[in-house]
Amino acid sequence: MHNILVFTEVRSYLNIAMEEQLKGLGYNVITVGTSVNEINAVKEDITAVLMYTDEELVKKQQALVFLRDKIVEEDISVFVIGDVNELAEIRKLVPKQLLRKEFQRPIDVKAVVSDMDEYIKTNGKHTKKKILVVDDSGAMLRNVKGWLEDSYQVILANSGTMAIKYLSTNRPDLVLLDYEMPVLNGKQVLEMIRSEAEFSNIPVMFLTSKNDKESIQQVLSLKPEGYILKTTSPDQIVQMINEFFMKQKSI
């Protein structure tokens, strides 16, 4: 089931009408206010966020930034309702590639629900394989996301700790794991993954910058699904990921 997170400052007739129509189409609707604690309490895997903005909501910068970070990390599609000024403020905050559609008030509830439903069923993230990329380099994370996001849903984690936290409530189809990280390195993360029966069989491929024989043997001794050198060209990396999923499909 697709989960839709509705982010709103106030409950109104229009909010409720949209939620009921979305539920009628089979969606699970989770409504939260402008509180970081409320947003953080949501553990479900969110398919889309519907932001119902107003003059007060756009002032809630702490909650907006927290929600923005969740949207980016989990690659969540965003739909926004508001007036011209409110939409402009949200546009500054939400990455362009995740802002799927804006609806300027006054709105047609049926049209909003229909557009969301059509997009999610055609392009929703559950139609794509989910890849968790774990690396302490922000540049590497952005690069990998850029290379893969056309074909895959890409979730980013900048530490082993963040990866384990994500895996505690979500199940990706593949983990691309940096081998050399501070605090909790790739070897430790893989050991933690393999130690939990619930996600012990999640495929893991290492990302590594070391290509000497000894380092590669150390990586392979941990029995990952494979490893990718960071010096590999973007096209080759995409091809390797595609080939991995093609093999999985044939098993």
C-alpha positions as CSV (number, residue, x, y, z in Angstrom):
1,M,0.0,0.0,0.0
2,H,1.2,3.5,-0.8
3,N,1.5,5.9,2.2
4,I,0.8,9.6,1.6
5,L,1.9,12.1,4.2
6,V,-0.2,15.2,4.5
7,F,1.6,18.1,6.0
8,T,-0.7,20.9,7.2
9,E,-1.1,23.6,9.8
10,V,-4.9,23.4,10.0
11,R,-7.6,20.9,9.4
12,S,-10.3,22.1,6.9
13,Y,-13.1,20.7,4.9
14,L,-10.9,20.6,1.8
15,N,-8.1,18.7,3.7
16,I,-10.6,16.1,4.9
17,A,-12.3,15.8,1.5
18,M,-8.9,15.1,-0.2
19,E,-7.9,12.6,2.4
20,E,-11.2,10.7,2.1
21,Q,-10.9,10.6,-1.7
22,L,-7.3,9.3,-1.4
23,K,-8.3,6.7,1.1
24,G,-11.1,5.7,-1.3
25,L,-8.5,5.0,-4.0
26,G,-6.6,2.7,-1.6
27,Y,-4.0,5.0,-0.2
28,N,-3.0,5.1,3.5
29,V,-3.1,8.8,4.5
30,I,-1.0,10.0,7.4
31,T,-1.7,13.6,8.5
32,V,0.9,15.5,10.5
33,G,1.1,19.1,11.8
34,T,4.1,21.5,11.8
35,S,5.9,19.7,14.6
36,V,9.3,18.1,14.2
37,N,8.2,15.4,16.7
38,E,5.1,14.6,14.7
39,I,7.1,14.2,11.5
40,N,9.8,12.2,13.2
41,A,7.2,9.8,14.7
42,V,6.2,8.7,11.2
43,K,7.9,5.3,10.6
44,E,6.0,4.2,7.5
45,D,7.7,4.2,4.0
46,I,6.2,7.4,2.5
47,T,5.4,7.4,-1.3
48,A,4.4,11.1,-1.5
49,V,4.0,14.2,0.6
50,L,1.1,16.6,0.1
51,M,1.9,20.0,1.6
52,Y,-1.2,22.0,2.2
53,T,0.3,25.4,2.8
54,D,-1.0,28.6,4.3
55,E,0.5,31.9,5.7
56,E,1.4,30.3,9.1
57,L,2.8,27.0,7.7
58,V,5.5,28.7,5.6
59,K,6.8,30.4,8.8
60,K,7.5,27.0,10.4
61,Q,11.0,26.8,9.2
62,Q,12.3,24.2,11.6
63,A,9.6,21.7,10.6
64,L,9.9,22.6,7.0
65,V,13.6,22.0,7.0
66,F,13.2,18.7,8.9
67,L,10.6,17.5,6.4
68,R,12.8,18.7,3.5
69,D,15.7,16.6,4.8
70,K,13.4,13.5,5.1
71,I,12.1,14.1,1.5
72,V,15.6,14.3,0.1
73,E,17.0,11.4,2.1
74,E,14.1,9.1,1.2
75,D,13.6,10.4,-2.4
76,I,9.9,11.3,-1.8
77,S,7.7,13.0,-4.4
78,V,6.1,16.3,-3.2
79,F,2.8,17.9,-4.2
80,V,2.0,21.4,-2.9
81,I,-1.2,23.4,-2.5
82,G,-1.0,27.2,-1.8
83,D,-1.3,30.7,-3.1
84,V,1.4,32.3,-5.3
85,N,3.5,33.5,-2.4
86,E,3.3,30.3,-0.5
87,L,4.2,28.2,-3.5
88,A,7.2,30.5,-4.1
89,E,8.5,29.9,-0.6
90,I,8.1,26.1,-0.8
91,R,9.9,26.2,-4.2
92,K,13.0,27.7,-2.5
93,L,13.0,24.8,0.0
94,V,12.1,21.6,-1.9
95,P,14.6,20.4,-4.6
96,K,13.1,20.9,-8.0
97,Q,13.5,17.3,-9.1
98,L,11.2,16.2,-6.2
99,L,8.6,18.9,-6.6
100,R,6.2,17.0,-8.8
101,K,3.3,19.5,-9.1
102,E,2.0,22.7,-7.6
103,F,-1.7,23.5,-7.2
104,Q,-2.7,27.2,-6.8
105,R,-5.7,27.9,-4.7
106,P,-8.6,27.8,-5.2
107,I,-8.3,24.2,-6.1
108,D,-10.5,21.4,-7.5
109,V,-10.2,18.6,-5.0
110,K,-11.0,15.9,-7.5
111,A,-8.4,17.2,-9.9
112,V,-5.7,17.3,-7.2
113,V,-6.5,13.7,-6.2
114,S,-6.6,12.5,-9.8
115,D,-3.3,14.1,-10.7
116,M,-1.6,12.6,-7.6
117,D,-3.1,9.2,-8.2
118,E,-2.0,9.2,-11.9
119,Y,1.5,10.2,-11.1
120,I,2.0,7.7,-8.3
121,K,0.6,4.8,-10.3
122,T,2.8,5.7,-13.3
123,N,6.0,7.0,-11.7
124,G,5.7,6.3,-8.0
125,K,8.8,5.2,-6.2
126,H,7.4,1.7,-5.5
127,T,7.6,1.1,-9.3
128,K,11.4,1.5,-9.0
129,K,14.0,-0.7,-7.3
130,K,15.1,1.0,-4.1
131,I,18.9,1.5,-3.5
132,L,20.4,2.8,-0.3
133,V,23.7,4.5,-0.9
134,V,25.9,4.9,2.2
135,D,29.0,7.1,2.1
136,D,30.5,9.7,4.3
137,S,31.3,11.9,1.3
138,G,28.5,14.3,0.3
139,A,30.0,14.7,-3.1
140,M,30.0,10.9,-3.7
141,L,26.4,10.6,-2.5
142,R,25.3,13.4,-4.9
143,N,27.1,11.9,-7.8
144,V,25.7,8.4,-7.3
145,K,22.2,9.7,-6.9
146,G,22.6,11.7,-10.1
147,W,23.8,8.7,-12.0
148,L,21.0,6.3,-10.7
149,E,17.9,8.3,-10.0
150,D,16.4,8.1,-13.5
151,S,16.0,4.4,-13.2
152,Y,16.0,3.8,-9.4
153,Q,14.7,5.2,-6.2
154,V,17.9,6.4,-4.4
155,I,18.0,6.9,-0.6
156,L,21.1,8.5,0.9
157,A,22.9,7.9,4.2
158,N,26.1,9.8,5.1
159,S,27.2,7.4,7.9
160,G,26.9,3.8,8.9
161,T,24.8,4.8,11.9
162,M,22.3,6.6,9.6
163,A,22.2,3.5,7.4
164,I,21.4,1.1,10.2
165,K,18.7,3.5,11.4
166,Y,17.1,3.5,8.0
167,L,17.3,-0.2,7.7
168,S,15.5,-0.7,11.0
169,T,12.2,0.4,9.4
170,N,12.8,0.0,5.6
171,R,14.0,-2.7,3.2
172,P,15.9,-1.5,0.1
173,D,16.5,-3.8,-2.9
174,L,20.3,-3.1,-2.7
175,V,22.8,-1.3,-0.4
176,L,25.8,0.4,-2.0
177,L,28.1,0.6,1.0
178,D,31.3,2.7,1.3
179,Y,34.0,0.4,2.7
180,E,36.1,3.1,4.4
181,M,34.0,5.3,6.8
182,P,34.8,6.8,10.2
183,V,33.1,5.5,13.4
184,L,31.1,2.7,11.8
185,N,32.9,1.4,8.7
186,G,31.5,-0.7,5.9
187,K,32.7,-4.0,7.3
188,Q,30.9,-3.3,10.6
189,V,27.7,-2.2,8.9
190,L,27.6,-5.3,6.8
191,E,28.2,-7.5,9.9
192,M,25.3,-5.7,11.6
193,I,23.1,-6.3,8.6
194,R,23.9,-10.0,8.4
195,S,23.4,-10.4,12.2
196,E,19.7,-9.4,11.9
197,A,17.4,-12.1,10.5
198,E,14.9,-9.6,9.3
199,F,17.2,-8.0,6.8
200,S,20.2,-10.4,6.7
201,N,19.5,-11.3,3.0
202,I,19.5,-7.7,1.7
203,P,22.0,-7.5,-1.1
204,V,25.1,-5.4,-0.4
205,M,27.7,-4.1,-2.8
206,F,30.8,-2.3,-1.5
207,L,32.0,1.0,-2.9
208,T,35.8,1.3,-2.4
209,S,38.6,3.5,-3.6
210,K,41.3,0.8,-3.0
211,N,42.1,-1.5,-5.9
212,D,45.2,-3.3,-4.6
213,K,45.0,-7.1,-4.4
214,E,45.1,-7.2,-0.6
215,S,42.3,-4.7,-0.1
216,I,40.1,-6.4,-2.7
217,Q,40.6,-9.8,-1.0
218,Q,39.6,-8.2,2.3
219,V,36.4,-6.9,0.7
220,L,35.5,-10.2,-1.0
221,S,36.2,-12.2,2.2
222,L,33.1,-10.5,3.7
223,K,31.0,-12.1,0.9
224,P,29.1,-9.1,-0.5
225,E,27.2,-9.3,-3.8
226,G,30.1,-7.5,-5.4
227,Y,32.2,-4.3,-5.2
228,I,32.5,-1.2,-7.3
229,L,35.7,0.9,-7.5
230,K,34.9,4.6,-7.0
231,T,37.2,5.3,-10.0
232,T,34.8,3.4,-12.3
233,S,33.1,5.6,-14.9
234,P,29.4,6.6,-14.2
235,D,28.2,4.6,-17.2
236,Q,29.9,1.5,-16.1
237,I,28.5,1.9,-12.6
238,V,25.0,2.2,-13.9
239,Q,25.6,-0.9,-16.1
240,M,26.8,-2.9,-13.2
241,I,23.7,-2.0,-11.2
242,N,21.5,-2.8,-14.1
243,E,23.2,-6.2,-14.6
244,F,22.9,-7.0,-10.9
245,F,19.1,-6.5,-11.0
246,M,18.8,-8.4,-14.3
247,K,20.5,-11.4,-12.6
248,Q,18.2,-11.1,-9.6
249,K,15.2,-11.1,-11.8
250,S,16.3,-14.4,-13.5
251,I,16.9,-16.2,-10.2
